[in-house]
């Protein structure tokens, strides 16, 4: 993300961290429904616990 985001122009990135996948799955729908800024795009990144994150990325 640190490599890709700076290359995209005309955006203001905002990272919202969750305390694990269960919290993400529980809360993401509510966050998206109540987002009040028009013309917003979302990118949701989730890792895989069973794998080596350095290799997966």
The 8 nearest C-alpha neighbors of each residue, nearest first, counted from 0:
[[1, 3, 2, 4, 5, 44, 56, 6],
 [0, 2, 3, 4, 5, 6, 12, 7],
 [3, 1, 0, 4, 5, 6, 7, 56],
 [2, 4, 0, 6, 5, 1, 7, 8],
 [3, 5, 6, 7, 0, 1, 2, 12],
 [6, 4, 7, 3, 2, 1, 8, 0],
 [7, 5, 4, 3, 8, 2, 1, 9],
 [8, 6, 4, 5, 9, 10, 3, 11],
 [9, 7, 10, 6, 5, 4, 11, 12],
 [8, 10, 7, 11, 12, 6, 5, 4],
 [11, 9, 8, 12, 7, 4, 5, 39],
 [10, 12, 13, 9, 8, 4, 7, 5],
 [13, 11, 10, 14, 4, 5, 41, 7],
 [12, 14, 15, 11, 10, 41, 16, 42],
 [15, 13, 16, 12, 42, 43, 17, 41],
 [14, 16, 13, 17, 43, 23, 12, 27],
 [17, 15, 14, 18, 23, 19, 13, 22],
 [16, 18, 19, 23, 22, 15, 20, 21],
 [17, 19, 22, 16, 20, 23, 21, 15],
 [20, 18, 17, 21, 22, 23, 16, 24],
 [19, 21, 23, 22, 24, 18, 45, 17],
 [20, 22, 24, 23, 19, 25, 18, 26],
 [21, 23, 25, 20, 24, 19, 18, 26],
 [24, 22, 20, 26, 21, 25, 27, 17],
 [25, 23, 21, 22, 26, 27, 20, 28],
 [24, 26, 22, 23, 21, 27, 28, 29],
 [25, 27, 23, 29, 24, 28, 22, 30],
 [28, 26, 30, 29, 23, 24, 31, 25],
 [27, 29, 31, 30, 26, 32, 25, 24],
 [28, 30, 32, 27, 31, 26, 33, 25],
 [31, 29, 27, 33, 28, 32, 34, 26],
 [30, 32, 28, 34, 33, 29, 27, 41],
 [33, 31, 29, 30, 34, 28, 35, 27],
 [32, 34, 30, 31, 35, 29, 28, 36],
 [33, 35, 31, 32, 36, 30, 37, 39],
 [36, 34, 33, 37, 32, 31, 39, 38],
 [35, 37, 34, 39, 38, 33, 40, 31],
 [38, 36, 39, 35, 34, 40, 33, 31],
 [37, 39, 40, 36, 35, 41, 34, 10],
 [40, 38, 37, 36, 41, 34, 35, 10],
 [41, 39, 38, 42, 37, 10, 36, 12],
 [40, 42, 43, 39, 31, 13, 12, 44],
 [43, 41, 44, 40, 14, 45, 12, 13],
 [42, 44, 41, 45, 27, 23, 15, 14],
 [45, 43, 42, 46, 0, 41, 16, 23],
 [44, 46, 43, 47, 20, 23, 19, 48],
 [47, 45, 48, 44, 52, 55, 56, 50],
 [46, 48, 49, 50, 45, 52, 55, 51],
 [49, 47, 50, 46, 51, 52, 45, 20],
 [48, 50, 47, 51, 52, 46, 55, 54],
 [51, 49, 48, 47, 52, 55, 54, 46],
 [50, 52, 54, 53, 55, 49, 48, 47],
 [51, 53, 55, 54, 50, 56, 46, 47],
 [54, 52, 56, 51, 55, 50, 46, 47],
 [53, 55, 52, 51, 56, 50, 47, 46],
 [56, 54, 52, 53, 51, 50, 47, 46],
 [55, 53, 54, 52, 46, 51, 47, 0]]
